[in-house]
Amino acid sequence: MREVPANPGQPLGERLFNNADSFAQAFDEAWRLHERQQPDHGLPREHKLALILETLAEHPFRRSEPELAAQVASFRLRLLGL
């Protein structure tokens, strides 16, 4: 597994990896952050999904496997009951 730090010097727990698990964690965090910051956004699920995927465009896994990353995101939403 290849580690790709988002910023050099970041704590290990905040580094990004080029794998589905790292992407899933980043996706969950981005989804929840959006909910906290904009609870009344009114976006349909599909539009919010596209927005969150765009915010994660620089994640190593999203860059290398964009279609698989979208599938991981949809799977996470099903797991979270969203």
TADADA-V858027 format. One record per helix or strand. SS is the DSSP state (@ for helix, = for strand). FROM is the first residue (numbers start at 1). LEN is the number of residues. If there is no record, write none. Layout:
# TADADA-V858027
ss->SS from->FROM len->LEN
ss->SS from->FROM len->LEN
This chain:
# TADADA-V858027
ss->= from->3 len->2
ss->@ from->12 len->3
ss->= from->16 len->2
ss->@ from->20 len->18
ss->@ from->45 len->11
ss->@ from->60 len->5
ss->@ from->66 len->14
